[in-house]
């Protein structure tokens, strides 16, 4: 048997203990992690500096280097996320259904941890902290595989977080870091011990994972996000929101990549909008009209995640064409409409098939921390069992508990007894 097989078996045993921990132990562990990260920051920053130097030596693209950087600001952000998790209600042990089947025969449905989760994520060390913290609060054991560019930072973070958790009462083996790409294929074979895989990356990568494992997969695909500017939009508001959605932080999956502009605005609004984007340093790609009118390069691919100071702009005749474009070319991540028409806003939110649909605000809001989830393990573009930013609720399942007193099925089958099925409010 491989070493990873033995590690997974150990993690499975740890998951049973994690599921039994009370809120006090989990919150103590989170507080301990926050403190340990602060105390170990110089060691972590030094490891990150090594990764950054190697990335620059290998000419890693600028957006990826921005994701890779773990500095004081990133540390403060992840610690704020941990502190907000502590304040959140424990997602485990919540009764979500209560039914009296018959006198003295009581059924409840109660939330419980998933068990052992494997998360494969990009070169963002802060993601490791967020995922580990969410797994503590939700009572799950976890395997973590980050991008190779962040290997030194991830090792430093995982060591600090694992020890801080164990020191606070978590079981040994609750957190496991994979460092080799070859270990991904090995992990995908461990369906006996791992309950859920969460891959974060391109759609092709997510599809590869799904096709090469018997483990359930919660897909986090690419973020081809749109903002549609309606004919009844407040144009000043539209420019403000659009610039934030594109430029506030470009190397993230919830940045807008394509702007759809209603054709009624092509003379009054579009010239100023294109100029505002270009003045902000954004390279614009356009459809035939935008390309010819404003002398910009033609957009060759509408399903495209730039992750850079680049965007596409397309003219659409109405809201229905905008919705059709988004549903065809989008990734089901996050899409927004800018409009003063409430009926149009409602139509957009109903018809666009995405995990997050927004009205008159930046797509950058689509985030677990900003939604009040504490943090997120990713943004799921699938529909089962969680969708959109996956926080604590996406990391728990449930079990049914039935308590009786010597009850048997026979009398209900021969008709001598009947179920009452009294449903109680929770």
BELKA-V195319 format. One record per residue. N is the residue number from 1. RES is the residue in one letter. PSI is psi in whole degrees, 0 to 359 (none if undefined). OMEGA is omega in whole degrees, 0 to 359 (NA if undefined). Layout:
BEGIN
n = [N | N]
res = [RES | RES]
psi = [PSI | PSI]
omega = [OMEGA | OMEGA]
END
This chain:
BEGIN
n = [1 | 2 | 3 | 4 | 5 | 6 | 7 | 8 | 9 | 10 | 11 | 12 | 13 | 14 | 15 | 16 | 17 | 18 | 19 | 20 | 21 | 22 | 23 | 24 | 25 | 26 | 27 | 28 | 29 | 30 | 31 | 32 | 33 | 34 | 35 | 36 | 37 | 38 | 39 | 40 | 41 | 42 | 43 | 44 | 45 | 46 | 47 | 48 | 49 | 50 | 51 | 52 | 53 | 54 | 55 | 56 | 57 | 58 | 59 | 60 | 61 | 62 | 63 | 64 | 65 | 66 | 67 | 68 | 69 | 70 | 71 | 72 | 73 | 74 | 75 | 76 | 77 | 78 | 79 | 80 | 81 | 82 | 83 | 84 | 85 | 86 | 87 | 88 | 89 | 90 | 91 | 92 | 93 | 94 | 95 | 96 | 97 | 98 | 99 | 100 | 101 | 102 | 103 | 104 | 105 | 106 | 107 | 108 | 109 | 110 | 111 | 112 | 113 | 114 | 115 | 116 | 117 | 118 | 119 | 120 | 121 | 122 | 123 | 124 | 125 | 126 | 127 | 128 | 129 | 130 | 131 | 132 | 133 | 134 | 135 | 136 | 137 | 138 | 139 | 140 | 141 | 142 | 143 | 144 | 145 | 146 | 147 | 148 | 149 | 150 | 151 | 152 | 153 | 154 | 155 | 156 | 157 | 158 | 159 | 160 | 161 | 162 | 163 | 164 | 165 | 166 | 167 | 168 | 169 | 170 | 171 | 172 | 173 | 174 | 175 | 176 | 177 | 178 | 179 | 180 | 181 | 182 | 183 | 184 | 185 | 186 | 187 | 188 | 189 | 190 | 191 | 192 | 193 | 194 | 195 | 196 | 197 | 198 | 199 | 200 | 201 | 202 | 203 | 204 | 205 | 206 | 207 | 208 | 209 | 210 | 211 | 212 | 213 | 214 | 215 | 216 | 217 | 218 | 219 | 220 | 221 | 222 | 223 | 224 | 225 | 226 | 227 | 228 | 229 | 230 | 231 | 232 | 233 | 234 | 235 | 236 | 237 | 238 | 239 | 240 | 241 | 242 | 243 | 244 | 245 | 246 | 247 | 248 | 249 | 250 | 251 | 252 | 253 | 254 | 255 | 256 | 257 | 258 | 259 | 260 | 261 | 262 | 263 | 264 | 265 | 266 | 267 | 268 | 269 | 270 | 271 | 272 | 273 | 274 | 275 | 276 | 277 | 278 | 279 | 280 | 281 | 282 | 283 | 284 | 285 | 286 | 287 | 288 | 289 | 290 | 291 | 292 | 293 | 294 | 295 | 296 | 297 | 298 | 299 | 300 | 301 | 302 | 303 | 304 | 305 | 306 | 307 | 308 | 309 | 310 | 311 | 312 | 313 | 314 | 315 | 316 | 317 | 318 | 319 | 320 | 321 | 322 | 323 | 324 | 325 | 326 | 327 | 328 | 329 | 330 | 331 | 332 | 333 | 334 | 335 | 336 | 337 | 338 | 339 | 340 | 341 | 342 | 343 | 344 | 345 | 346 | 347 | 348 | 349 | 350 | 351 | 352 | 353 | 354 | 355 | 356 | 357 | 358 | 359 | 360 | 361 | 362 | 363 | 364 | 365 | 366 | 367 | 368 | 369 | 370 | 371 | 372 | 373 | 374 | 375 | 376 | 377 | 378 | 379 | 380 | 381 | 382 | 383 | 384 | 385 | 386 | 387 | 388 | 389 | 390 | 391 | 392 | 393 | 394 | 395 | 396 | 397 | 398 | 399 | 400 | 401 | 402 | 403 | 404 | 405 | 406 | 407 | 408 | 409 | 410 | 411 | 412 | 413 | 414 | 415 | 416 | 417 | 418 | 419 | 420 | 421 | 422 | 423 | 424 | 425 | 426]
res = [X | X | X | X | X | X | X | X | X | X | X | X | X | X | X | X | X | X | X | X | X | X | X | X | X | X | X | X | X | X | X | X | X | X | X | X | X | X | X | X | X | X | X | X | X | X | X | X | X | X | X | X | X | X | X | X | X | X | X | X | X | X | X | X | X | X | X | X | X | X | X | X | X | X | X | X | X | X | X | X | X | X | X | X | X | X | X | X | X | X | X | X | X | X | X | X | X | X | X | X | X | X | X | X | X | X | X | X | X | X | X | X | X | X | X | X | X | X | X | X | X | X | X | X | X | X | X | X | X | X | X | X | X | X | X | X | X | X | X | X | X | X | X | X | X | X | X | X | X | X | X | X | X | X | X | X | X | X | X | X | X | X | X | X | X | X | X | X | X | X | X | X | X | X | X | X | X | X | X | X | X | X | X | X | X | X | X | X | X | X | X | X | X | X | X | X | X | X | X | X | X | X | X | X | X | X | X | X | X | X | X | X | X | X | X | X | X | X | X | X | X | X | X | X | X | X | X | X | X | X | X | X | X | X | X | X | X | X | X | X | X | X | X | X | X | X | X | X | X | X | X | X | X | X | X | X | X | X | X | X | X | X | X | X | X | X | X | X | X | X | X | X | X | X | X | X | X | X | X | X | X | X | X | X | X | X | X | X | X | X | X | X | X | X | X | X | X | X | X | X | X | X | X | X | X | X | X | X | X | X | X | X | X | X | X | X | X | X | X | X | X | X | X | X | X | X | X | X | X | X | X | X | X | X | X | X | X | X | X | X | X | X | X | X | X | X | X | X | X | X | X | X | X | X | X | X | X | X | X | X | X | X | X | X | X | X | X | X | X | X | X | X | X | X | X | X | X | X | X | X | X | X | X | X | X | X | X | X | X | X | X | X | X | X | X | X | X | X | X | X | X | X | X | X | X | X | X | X | X | X | X | X | X | X | X | X | X | X | X | X | X | X | X | X | X | X]
psi = [147 | 159 | 324 | 324 | 315 | 322 | 319 | 321 | 320 | 321 | 322 | 317 | 320 | 326 | 328 | 322 | 318 | 321 | 338 | 354 | 142 | 167 | 325 | 319 | 316 | 319 | 324 | 319 | 317 | 316 | 322 | 321 | 314 | 316 | 317 | 323 | 317 | 317 | 333 | 16 | 324 | 320 | 320 | 316 | 323 | 319 | 320 | 323 | 320 | 316 | 318 | 319 | 320 | 321 | 317 | 324 | 324 | 10 | 43 | 143 | 148 | 315 | 324 | 325 | 322 | 321 | 325 | 331 | 130 | 97 | 194 | 320 | 316 | 321 | 314 | 321 | 314 | 326 | 322 | 321 | 318 | 316 | 324 | 328 | 320 | 322 | 344 | 154 | 142 | 126 | 351 | 140 | 13 | 130 | 120 | 354 | 139 | 120 | 132 | 110 | 320 | 173 | 122 | 9 | 98 | 127 | 133 | 152 | 125 | 136 | 146 | 160 | 157 | 319 | 260 | 125 | 136 | 124 | 124 | 119 | 168 | 186 | 61 | 98 | 329 | 333 | 324 | 315 | 316 | 314 | 313 | 319 | 317 | 323 | 326 | 308 | 325 | 359 | 31 | 145 | 157 | 142 | 134 | 129 | 105 | 175 | 147 | 334 | 337 | 22 | 318 | 319 | 316 | 320 | 316 | 314 | 314 | 320 | 316 | 313 | 317 | 312 | 317 | 322 | 313 | 318 | 334 | 359 | 1 | 154 | 151 | 142 | 5 | 332 | 133 | 129 | 127 | 136 | 348 | 140 | 325 | 337 | 340 | 311 | 321 | 319 | 324 | 343 | 355 | 47 | 346 | 335 | 334 | 131 | 332 | 136 | 131 | 101 | 133 | 119 | 203 | 162 | 322 | 323 | 316 | 319 | 321 | 315 | 313 | 324 | 353 | 25 | 153 | 358 | 144 | 140 | 130 | 103 | 130 | 97 | 193 | 161 | 80 | 87 | 146 | 151 | 120 | 126 | 108 | 162 | 335 | 29 | 148 | 111 | 326 | 316 | 320 | 316 | 317 | 312 | 318 | 317 | 320 | 316 | 329 | 318 | 347 | 321 | 105 | 336 | 39 | 159 | 348 | 13 | 141 | 132 | 333 | 131 | 128 | 126 | 128 | 137 | 340 | 344 | 6 | 337 | 321 | 321 | 319 | 315 | 315 | 326 | 313 | 317 | 319 | 319 | 314 | 322 | 333 | 358 | 13 | 130 | 124 | 134 | 143 | 170 | 187 | 315 | 311 | 318 | 313 | 321 | 322 | 5 | 35 | 165 | 149 | 139 | 122 | 337 | 123 | 337 | 84 | 130 | 107 | 317 | 37 | 178 | 63 | 149 | 165 | 147 | 129 | 140 | 133 | 151 | 332 | 181 | 326 | 321 | 323 | 313 | 316 | 319 | 314 | 315 | 334 | 315 | 345 | 176 | 8 | 21 | 281 | 131 | 145 | 154 | 140 | 113 | 153 | 359 | 113 | 324 | 320 | 319 | 315 | 319 | 317 | 312 | 329 | 320 | 335 | 127 | 73 | 160 | 326 | 130 | 129 | 152 | 124 | 37 | 164 | 141 | 342 | 348 | 344 | 86 | 140 | 318 | 316 | 333 | 356 | 19 | 0 | 308 | 192 | 152 | 350 | 176 | 111 | 128 | 1 | 183 | 351 | 134 | 354 | 155 | 150 | 202 | 122 | 104 | 216 | 317 | 332 | 351 | 13 | 153 | 209 | 162 | 153 | 134 | 124 | 123 | 123 | 198 | 71 | 17 | 144 | 160 | 332 | 307 | 331 | 337 | 325 | 0 | 2 | 342 | 153 | 145 | 144 | 326 | 61 | 115 | 129 | 145 | 144 | none]
omega = [180 | 177 | 180 | 177 | 180 | 178 | 180 | 177 | 178 | 178 | 177 | 178 | 179 | 183 | 178 | 178 | 178 | 182 | 184 | 186 | 177 | 181 | 182 | 180 | 182 | 179 | 176 | 179 | 178 | 178 | 180 | 178 | 180 | 180 | 182 | 177 | 179 | 182 | 185 | 190 | 182 | 177 | 180 | 179 | 179 | 178 | 179 | 178 | 177 | 179 | 181 | 179 | 179 | 180 | 179 | 178 | 181 | 177 | 176 | 182 | 184 | 179 | 180 | 177 | 178 | 178 | 185 | 186 | 176 | 184 | 182 | 179 | 179 | 178 | 179 | 180 | 183 | 178 | 174 | 178 | 178 | 180 | 178 | 176 | 180 | 183 | 182 | 177 | 176 | 182 | 184 | 176 | 179 | 178 | 183 | 177 | 177 | 183 | 171 | 179 | 176 | 182 | 178 | 180 | 191 | 179 | 172 | 172 | 188 | 179 | 179 | 178 | 176 | 178 | 178 | 183 | 174 | 182 | 177 | 188 | 185 | 185 | 177 | 181 | 179 | 177 | 178 | 180 | 181 | 182 | 180 | 181 | 178 | 179 | 175 | 185 | 182 | 174 | 180 | 166 | 189 | 166 | 182 | 175 | 179 | 178 | 183 | 180 | 184 | 190 | 182 | 178 | 181 | 178 | 181 | 181 | 183 | 180 | 180 | 185 | 180 | 181 | 180 | 178 | 180 | 179 | 182 | 176 | 175 | 182 | 172 | 178 | 180 | 180 | 181 | 181 | 173 | 185 | 183 | 178 | 181 | 181 | 178 | 180 | 179 | 181 | 182 | 179 | 189 | 182 | 177 | 187 | 183 | 187 | 186 | 173 | 176 | 178 | 176 | 181 | 182 | 179 | 180 | 178 | 178 | 178 | 177 | 180 | 182 | 185 | 186 | 177 | 172 | 179 | 176 | 183 | 174 | 191 | 171 | 184 | 184 | 183 | 175 | 187 | 182 | 166 | 178 | 179 | 188 | 179 | 181 | 179 | 166 | 190 | 176 | 178 | 182 | 180 | 179 | 182 | 182 | 180 | 177 | 183 | 182 | 194 | 186 | 175 | 194 | 189 | 181 | 188 | 180 | 173 | 179 | 179 | 180 | 174 | 175 | 185 | 178 | 185 | 178 | 183 | 189 | 177 | 186 | 188 | 190 | 180 | 179 | 179 | 178 | 180 | 180 | 177 | 182 | 178 | 179 | 178 | 181 | 173 | 185 | 171 | 186 | 170 | 184 | 183 | 182 | 181 | 182 | 185 | 187 | 175 | 178 | 180 | 180 | 176 | 183 | 185 | 182 | 172 | 186 | 178 | 184 | 185 | 183 | 179 | 180 | 176 | 175 | 177 | 182 | 175 | 175 | 186 | 181 | 182 | 181 | 177 | 177 | 180 | 180 | 179 | 182 | 182 | 179 | 188 | 182 | 181 | 180 | 184 | 184 | 179 | 187 | 173 | 173 | 183 | 174 | 182 | 184 | 179 | 178 | 178 | 180 | 179 | 180 | 182 | 180 | 190 | 180 | 187 | 181 | 181 | 176 | 174 | 190 | 177 | 174 | 175 | 187 | 175 | 179 | 177 | 184 | 188 | 183 | 180 | 182 | 176 | 180 | 179 | 183 | 177 | 178 | 172 | 180 | 176 | 186 | 177 | 172 | 184 | 182 | 0 | 179 | 183 | 182 | 178 | 183 | 177 | 185 | 184 | 178 | 182 | 175 | 173 | 176 | 174 | 177 | 177 | 179 | 182 | 179 | 181 | 182 | 183 | 177 | 186 | 186 | 182 | 179 | 179 | 181 | 174 | 181 | 175 | 178 | 176 | 176 | 178 | 178 | 181 | 183 | 175 | 180 | NA]
END
